[in-house]
Amino acid sequence: MTLDHSVRRTSGNDTGGGTPSDVDQTTDADRALLRDAVRALLADLWPAEDYERDVSDPECLRAVWAALCAQGAASIGSAPDAGGLREVVVVLEELGRAACLAPALAAAAFHLAVGPHTDGTLGARISGGQAIPVLALDGLTGPAGVAVQDERLTGVLDLLEATEIASHLLVPLPDRNTLAVVELDASGVTVEQVRALGAAGLSRVGLDAAPYTAIALPDIAWRDLLQVARVGLAARAHGETARTFEMACEYVTQRQQFGRPVGAFQAVQHKLANSLIAVDGCGLLIRQAAGNVDRKQPDAHLTAAAAFAFASTALRRVSLETHHTFGAIGYAEEHEAPRHFKRVHVDATRLGGARAAREELAAHYLDEGGLVPDIDLGELGNAFRNEVESWLRAHWTPEERAASRRRRHEFGHDYDHEFARLIGETGWIGLSWPEEYGGQARSPRENLAYLQVMERYDAPRAGSPVHSAMIMAHGTPEQRQRFLPEILAGAALHGISYSEPDSGSDLASLRARAVRDGDEYVIDGQKIWTTTYYGEYLLVAARTDPDAHPKHAGISVFMVPSDAPGITKRIIDTMYDGSFANIFFDGVRVPASARLGPENDGWRVLTSALGTERGVVGGGQIVLSLVRLFELLCEELRGGDVARVADSVVRDAVGQLATDLEVARQLMTSCALIAEGGVSPLHEAAMTKVFASELHERFGEAVLDLLGPAATLSAGTPGALADGRFELRLRHSLMWVISLGTNEIQRTLIAQRGLGLPRR
């Protein structure tokens, strides 16, 4: 599973220049060492098999906290060189894995948000372990349950942690500018143990005219406190869920049913693939949020809210799914899974739950008119994003965009030859190609920057990324010299003809044949669903050895001129105002030099191409197009009915879409970073494609609910919202779930490649 692919943001200290701040001095390697140290400590002092004993014994918890203090965990965030929220996340995830409520979150919240506004005395005592804090979390997002009378506190606080060893209670007061510090052994303080979801270790604290010390906090500190609490709780819930999920994956590889490992059944594989997407997506977003908080990014509150909103719903779902996987053995309290189920559900409901976090996101997009913040793509990526945007402002005016939309509508497809030749002059069609082929050798993150700006400016696609990658990887020197320059210049477009009536995702069963005849091949057969049928060339997969075993061993790939004699195209209009073609090959002759790669080696050529295609589309186009549509949706809502914007159902839906978009962006960026490390992100790209394509469908349906009948009007119809883009993208969304390998196929890949589940 993914550990850490967080990306630095533009406005923070970047890897490319300047002097890093103290908070950036800790590396991923340092955090890995911290994780290992905390995990080893907990395995010794809070072993999972003795959980029920430990949770009822205050001395066990006291020993854990003392050991963590000795490791320095209690002082994280107490000074510029003492780490930050990213290190706190590591500790809290490990505590979650052990179902341990040691007060690391309360200590971190004090150091990171409150400490800078005090004289440092209490912070120093917390760091040294002499003072042990407990934080009344829910006062940050709603009524704290207490009232101030005659400079004393009265009320009841529920679900407090570690009170059996704590010395100080931190209570956010209703004025939202004051933190009350109550000594737990003071008069008027009573502590009662309670069970929540059947779990022990939580308390109800009663205050009856209890004395307190007030710490005045500015608004920014209150927001910091909430951010730390949200990210911290999400991190602990992530650790709780990840631990159970890992146990479930191990269990299904060992448990036998009907003579097979349970993990070999497709239903189980797909269930766990969904869970992996949620767990990894949540982890990526938590780390991004923590990094943003550490660097004091202006949008840190948004990523913190999104991280908690996603964690508090998705992780609960995963918790349920893993219990389904365990079956009856998960019911037993002697099993480890129930304790994590209990903890993650309690953590997920704190701070007003997901709904309060989604409301904060909705306020940004609906009340403040905010845009989706740019993902930091590193120094080079950010600079290239600015360069592309400047070029488009100069060369792709609103008038030219409107003319291009008309051309695309007229021709029934989204390719604009005029724009392709224009962008071809920049060399950006080959921005990721090696320099030896005329490319610019730019990084995957620079490629994301390019795609992002193209979506923002409604620029049509250009180039043939899959075909060019295949030609560079498998083509002869003559093929590279012949085809790559015209692709680079935007002068030629290549289409894909893989699928057949009886072989869609199952390419090994294709029947089209290519028979060698001297220096030529003769191709016969039918291809369906060819979307780029209007290009200059077709990439055709055909069987060259009908007797090969296994079947995929007898396939070859050919580059065929789309106007070659013997080709007949039957154009079919699509439900998304586009078109594709069923193509018939009747004695089509091509020279042997048109074969791409060795004879009968087409399966390797095809699978590498599909990996590239899923990475390019799943890792960029779908996600970034959704970001643009989301901004248009919020713009329409803000300019429409005021009552609709104020509707809590509308606001919650907008907050949920914003949350899911943030997860999709983190999955997308993770693929780019993995690729930059020299590894092909096979199952990670599949995860991004599955999540983004299904979000695309949910988004389209949600828009109809949010905007009503006007959102169903198509382009060119008076009153059509956003020129009909919303309803068109809903119709188009169906394609992404099926194309590039259906999502069911992708889930199988995720389970087998990403989780190592058995194939049979």
N, C-alpha and C positions, 0 to 999 in steps of 0.2 A: 504494500500500500504506500501511497505517497506520503512522504514525511514533511518536506518543506520546499515549496517552490514559490515562496512569496517574492514579490517584485517591488523594487524601490520606486518611489513616485517622483515625479518631475520636481516638485517644489521642495523635496527633501534633499539631503545629501546623497549624491549618486556615486556609483562606482567609477564614473568617468572623469571626475574632476573635483577640485576643491578639497578642503580638509574635512574628513569625516568627523561628525560629532561624537561625543563620548558614548552615546547610546548605540552607535553603530560599530563600536569596537569589538563587540562580541560577535563571533562568527557562528555559522551553522555547526561547524565542528565543535565549538565550545558548548553549544546547546545540546549537541548529541552526548557529550561527556556528562553534562548536567543531568540529562535524562537517565543515562545509565547509572549514575551515582544514586539518584533518588529511587530508581527502580530497585536497585540492590538493597538500599536502606529499608524500603518497605517490605521487600521479601524476607528480610531478617526480623523486623520489628512488628510488621502487620501482615503476616502471611495470609493469603486468601483462605486456606483451609481452616484457619482458626478465627475466621471473621467474627462469628457470633460471640466468641469469648472476648475478643478485643473490644468490640463496640460497646460492651457492657462494663468494661473495666477502664475507669478514667486514667489509671496509671499507665496503661498501654498507650493511650493517646498522648499522655504527657511525655512518655519516653520518645515517641515518634517526633513530637514537636521539638523536644530538646535536641534530638539528633539532626533535625532539619535546620535548627538554629546554628548548630555547630558547622553544618555545611555552608551556611550563609544564606539559606533560603528565606529566612525571616528578615533579611536586610535588603532584598532585591528592590531596587527603586529608591533606596534611601539616600543615594548620592549620585552625581552624574556618571561616575564610573562603576556603579553597583548594579548595572543591568537595568532592564526595563520590562515592559509588559510581555515581550516575546519570551523572556526567561521565566516569567511568572506562568505563562501558558504551559511551558514544559513541566513545571512542578505540578500545576493543577491537573494536567492530563494524567500524570502518573498517580496522583492521589485519586483521581477518578477510577483509574484501572484497579486500584486497590480498595475502592469503596471506603476511603478514609476521609474523615471530615476535619483533618488538621487545619488550623485557621490561616492557611497561606493566603487566601483571598482577602481576608480582612486586613492582614498585615500589608499586603501589596496595595490595597486600596488606600490605606492611610498614607503610606510612603509616597505613592505616585500622585495622589490628588490633594491630600490634606496637609501632609508634612511641610511642603513649601510655604504654607501660610501660618506656621507655628514657630515657636522658639527652638524646636528640635528636641526638647527634653523627652516627651513621650515617644517620639520616633526612635530615639537612641535606646530607650528601654525596651521597645518592641524588638529592635534589631538584636539586642543582647539576650532576649528571652525573659527579661525580668517582668515585662508587661506583656500580657497575651490578650489581643483584642478579639471581639466578636462584633460583627456588623449587622445592624437591622436593615436588611436589604430593601424591603418593600417600601420604606419611606422615601426612596429615591424617585419612585414613579407614581406614588399615590399617598393617601393619608398614612402617616407613620403609626397610627394607633395610640398616640400619646398627646397630651395637652400640657401646656406650661401654665402653672398657677403659682403665683408668689415665688417665682424663680426656682420652682421645683417641678419634677415631671410626674405625671400620673397617667396610667394607661396600661395596656397589655400589648406585648410584642410576641409574635408567634414564629415558630420554625427557625429558631436561632441555633447556631452550630457551636459546638465545642464549649458550651457554657460550663461544663464540668471541670474544665481546666483554665478557663478564661479569667482575666482579672478586670478588664475594662470593656464596657459596652458602648459602641459607637451608634448614636441614634440621629439620623437626619431629621431635623425639625420641620414642621409644616411651613415655615416662612421661606424654606428653600434657600436660605443663606446662612444657616447655622447648623453645626454639627455638635450635638450634646455628647459629652463623655461622662459616663456613669461608672463608678467603681462598683463592681458586683457584690462586694461585701458591705456596701453602705446600707444605712437604715432605709426601710421602705422598699427593698428589693427582694423579691421572692422568685425562685426558679423551680419549675416543675417539668419533669421529663414527659414528652409526648411521643406518640407514634404517628407517622405520616406515611400512607401507603404501606402500612405494616412495618415500616423500618424504625429502628431505635436510633438514638444519637442526636435527637432534636429536642428543643426545649421551648417552653412558654415562660416568658419573664414578665412578672407583674411589677409595676412601679406605683407606689403609693406615696406621693409627695417626696420622691427620691431626689437628693441633691445631685447637681451635675455641674460640670465646667463647660462653658460655651466656647466654641471655636468659630469665629466669623469667617465665612467663605465667600469669595466673589462668585459671580455666575459661572465663570470659566471653570472654577474648581468643582462646582456642583456637576457640571457637564463631564469633567474628567472622571469624577467619582462614578458616575453612571456608566461611562464608557468602559472603565476598568472592570466594573461589576458585570456588565453584559459579556464582555469578552472572556472574563475569568470563568463565569458560570458556563458559558458555551464550551470552553476548553475542558472543564471538568466533566461535563456531560459527554463531550466527545471521547474522552478517555474511558468513561464508563461504558459507552456504546461500543467503542472499538475493541475493548477487551472481550465483551460478549460475542461480538461478530467474529473475532479471530477464533474463539472457542468453537463457534458454530461451524466455521469452515473446516476446522480440524476434525470435528465430530462427523461431518458428512463424508469425509474421505475414509473413515474407519467403520462407520455403522453400515451393516449389510442388510438389504431388503431384497427379496426375490432373486438372491444370488448375485446382486450387484451393489456397489457402494451407493448409498443414498445420493451422494453428490454427483453421480453420473446421470441422474434423471433430469430432464430438461426443465421441468417445473421448479425444481430446487435450484438449479443453476441460474435460472432467470431471476428467481427471488433474491438470491445472493448477489447477482450482478447489480440489481437495483440498489441493494443495500451498499455495495461498494461505491457506487456513484455518489450516494448520499453521504457516506462516511468520509470519502476522500474530498468531495466538494466542500463539505463542512470544514474539514481540517485546513484546506487551502484558504478558505475565507477567514477563518479564525486567525491564521498567521498573517494574512494581509491586514486584517483589522488591527492586530497587535502592533505590527510595524508602523501602520499609519498613526496610531496613538503615540508610539514612542517618538516618532518624528514630528509630532504636533501638526499633522496635515490638516488643512481646513475641512476636509471631508471625512475626517476620522470618525465623527459621530455617525455618519451614514454607514460606513463599513461595519462599525461596531453593532449598530442596530440590525443590519442585514445578517450579520453572523449569528446574533442571538435569535432573530426571528426564524432563520433557517434551522438552527440547531434545535430550537424548542419544538419544532414540528417534525422535521425529517428524522431526528435521532429517536424520537418516540416511536415513529413508524418502524425504524430499523430494530428497535428494541422489541417491538411486537413480532416482527418477522423472524428474528433470531429465536424467539421463544417458540414460534410455530415450527421452526427447523428442529429444535431440540425435542419437540413433542412432550410426552408425559414426563421424561426425566427432568425437564426444566421446572416442573411443579414443586419438586422436593426442595425444601429449605437447605438441605445439605449440599445441594448443587450451588455453584457460584453465581449462575445467571440471575436468580431472583433478586439478589442484593443490588445488582446493577440496574435491573428493571425498576426497582423502587427508587433508587437514587436519581436516575436520569429523569424520571417523571416528576419528582419533586423539584429538581433544579430547573426543569423546563417551564415550570409555572411561576417562577419568581419574577420580580421586577415588572409585574403586570403582564407577564407572559408574552407570547409572540405578538399579540394584538397591539400592545403598547409600543413595541419596537416598529411594527408596520405603520403605526400612526405617525411616528417620527419621520419615517421615510415619505409617507404621503404628504406631510406638512412641507417637506423640502420641495417636492415636485409640484404640488398643487397650490400651496399658499405662497411659497417663496419664488416660484418660477424657476427653480433650479434645473440644470441639465445634468445628465449622467456624467460624473467626473471621468476624465481621461485616465485610463490605466497607465501607470508609469511603465514605459518600455525601455528603460535604460537611457543613457546619454545619447547613444547613436539612434535608437528608435524614436526618442522624443524629438531630436533634431530633424530626422527624416520626415516625421509627421508634419512638422512645421514647413518643411521644404515642399512637400506634396501639396499642402493646403495653399501655400502661396502660388504655386503653379496653377492650381485649379481656379483660384480666384481670378487669375489673369487670362486663362485660356478656356475656361468652361463657365461662361456667363449664364445667368438665368435664361436668357433668350436661347442660347445654344442647348441648354438642358431641355427646354420646352420642345425645341425642334427635334431633339433626339427622342423624346418620349413619343412624339407623333410618328417618327420613322419606325420605332420599335412596334408601336401599335399597328402600323400599316403592314409591316412584314411578318407580324405574329411571333416574334422572338426578341430576346433581350440583347442581341449582339448588334453593335453599330460599327460598321466598317470604317466610317469617317472618323469616329473617335479612336478606333483601334490604330489607325495610321497616325493620328495626332499624338497619341500617347506613345506610339512606337518611336517617335523622334526623341523621346527622353531616355530611352533604354530601359525603362522601368518594367517592361514586360519580362525582361530577363534579370530582374533585380536580385533574385536568389540563385541565378545560374553561376557556375564557376567562370572566372575571368577567361579561361582558355576557350570558352565557347561564346565569348562576346558579352558575358554577363557582368554583373556588378558585385557578385559574391556577398550580398547583404545577408544579415542574420534573419532567423525566423521572426524575431520581434520587430525588425524593420518591415518585414512582410506584413505583419499585423498592422503596423502603423499605416502602411499603404492601403490595406483593405478598409481600415477604419475611415480614413478620409474619403476614399472612393464612395463608401456608403453615405457618408455625411453629405456629399455633394451630388448624390443620385447619379453617379457616373456609371455607365454600362461596363460590363466586364470586357476584358481584352486579353488576348493571348490564349495559349493552350498549355497550361501548366502540367497536366498529366502527360500529354504526348511529348512535350519537350523533355520532361524528366526521363521518360522511357527511351527516347532517342539518345539522350546523353549516356544513359546507363547501359543500353543494349544495342545501340546502333553502330554501324560500321563507320569508319572515318568519312567515307563518301556520303553516307546518309546524313551524318551530322553536318557536313559542309553544304549539302543540298537543302535540307529542311530547316535547320535552326535559324539561319539569317532571316528568312522570310517570316518565320514566327516572331522573331525578335522585333522586326520592323512593323508588325501588325498587318502584314500583307497577306497572310494565309491563316486559315483556321482549320483545325482538325476535329472531326467528330468521332464518336465511339460507337461501334456496332458489335456489341457483345451478346445481348440477350436474344433469345429465340422463343418461339411459342411454347416449347416444352422445357426451356432452361432459362430461368431468370437469375436468381441468386446461385443456382446450381450450374455454374459454368462448365463443370466437368462433363455434363450430359449434352453439350451442344452437338448439333448434327451437321451444320454447314461444313462442306468438304472443300479442300484445296488439293487438287491432284497434280503432281509434278508432271510436266510435259516438256522435256528438254530443258531449255533455259527459262521456262515460264511455269507458272501455276495457273490452273483453271479452277475458279471458285464458283460453286453452286450452293444455293441454299437461301434461307430467309432470315432476316434480322428484324426485330421489332423494337419499338420504343426508342429509336435513335433520335435524340433531341437536337443535336447539332448536325442535322442532315444537310444543311445549307453551306457547310464549310467546303474548302477546296479538297480535303482529303478525309477518308474514313479509315479508322483503325479497326480492322476486321479480324475477329478470332475465328479460326476454322480448323477442322480436324484434318490432319495430314497423315495420321496413322490410325485407321479405324479399328485395328486389332490390338492396340496398345492396352496394357494392364499395368497399373490402374488407368482408368479412362483419361484422367487429366494429363497423362504422360504423352498423349498423341496429339497435342494442340499446338498450332503455330499462329503467329500474329503477322498481319500484312498491312502496309500502308497503301491504300487504294485511292486513286483519283475519284472523286465523287461523281464525275461525269463520264466515267469509263463505259465503253460499249458493253451492253448486257446488264446494266444496272437500271432497275425500275423503282421509283419511289412513290409510295402511296401516302400522301400527306393527310394527317388526321389532326383536327383541332382538339385542343385539350380544354379541360374545364377551367384552367387558369389563364385563358386568353392567349395561350401559346399554341405550339404545335409540335408534333413529332412525326416520324415517318416509319412506316413499315417498308423495308427495303428488300427487294428480290434480286438475287445474283444468279444470272443465267449464262453460264459459260463465260464469266468475266476473266479475262486474261491479264495477268500482271507479271512483270519480269521477276526472276528469282531475287533480284536486288531489292525488291519491295518487301521481302520478308524481314521482320524486325527480330533479331536474335536468332539462335540456331533453330533448325527444324526440330519440331516436337518439344521445344523448350518454352512454348508460349505460356504455360501455366505460371512459370516463374516471372515472366514479363508482366502477365496480367495481374498477379497478386501484388507485385511491387507497385504497379500503377494504382490499384485500388487503395493501397495504403497511402499513397501520395494524395489521391483524390479525397479520401476521408479526412486526411489531415488538413488539406487546403480548405475544404468546404465546412466540415464539422468544426474545425478549429478556427474558422474565421468568418466565412460568409454568412452562415445562418445566425450566429451570435451577434455579429455587428449589424446585420440588417434589423434584428430585433431591437437593438439599442436605439436605432434611428426611429423605428416605428413607435417605440415606447415614448420617446420625446414628442413625437407628433400627437400621440394619444393624450399626453398631459397638456399639450398646447390646446387641443380641441376641448378638453374638459375645462381648462381655465377660462376659455373664451365663450363657454356655453352657459348653461343654467346654473346660477349661483347655488340654488338649493341642491342640485345634483352634486356639486363639489363638496358641499357640507355633509352629504349623506354618509353615515358611518360605514355602510356596506360598500359604497364606492371607494372610500378612502382605504378600507381594509384590502380591497382587491388591488388597488394601485400599489399599496405597500407590499403585497405578496408578489406582484409582478416584478417590482424593483428588487426584491430579495432574490427571486429566482434568476433574474438577469445577472445579478452580481455573482451568483454561483457559477453560471454559465461562463462568465468572463474569466473567472479564476481557473476553471477547467481548461478553457481555451489557452490562456496564457501559460498554464502549466505545460501544455503540449509543446509550446514554442521553446520554453526553457529546457525541457528534456531533449528536444531536437538540437538545441545549441550545445548540449553536452555530448553530442555525437551518438545519441541513442535514438532509434526510431520509436516514437511513442505509439505503439500498435494498439494496446488495449486502452491507453489513455485517450487516444484519438477516437476510438469507438465509444468510450464513455461520454466524451464531449458531444459527439454526433447524436447519440441517443437522447441525452438530456436536452440539448438545444433543439432538436427536431420536434420532440414532444412538447417542449415549452412553446415552440412556434404554433402548434395546434391550440394549446391552452390559451395562448395570447389572443389568437384570432377569435376564439369563442368568447373570451372575456370582453373584448372590444365591443361585440354586439350587445352584450348585457350593459356595458357602461355607457355607450353612446346611443343605443336604440336603433330604430329603423333607418335613420339617416346614414348609419354606418354600412348599410347593405347596398347603397346606391353605387353603381359602377362608374368608372371614369367616363367623362363626357356628359354625364347626366347632371342637370342643374341640381344644386344642393348636395352633390357628392362630397363627403368629407375627405380631406387630404387627397383630392383628385382620385378617389376610389381605391386608394392603396390598401386600406384596412381589409376590405372584403376580398380584394384580389389576393392579398397575402394569405388569407384564410384558405382560399381555394388552392393556393400554391403549396400550402404547408403540408398537404397530404403527400406530395411528392417526396419531401425530404425524409419522411419516416420510412419510405419504401426504397428510394434510390440509394446507391452506394453500398448496397447490402442492407436488407431489411433490418429493422431494429431487433427482431427476434434473432437473426443471425449474429448481429453485433453483441447481443447479450450472451450468446453462447461463447463467442470469442472472449468477451470480458471474463466470464467465469473460468474458462480453461486457460487463457493466457495470463490474466491478471490475478486469479486466485489459485491457479494450479489444480482446479477440480478435474476429476478423471473424465476422459472422453467416453469411456464405456463402463 
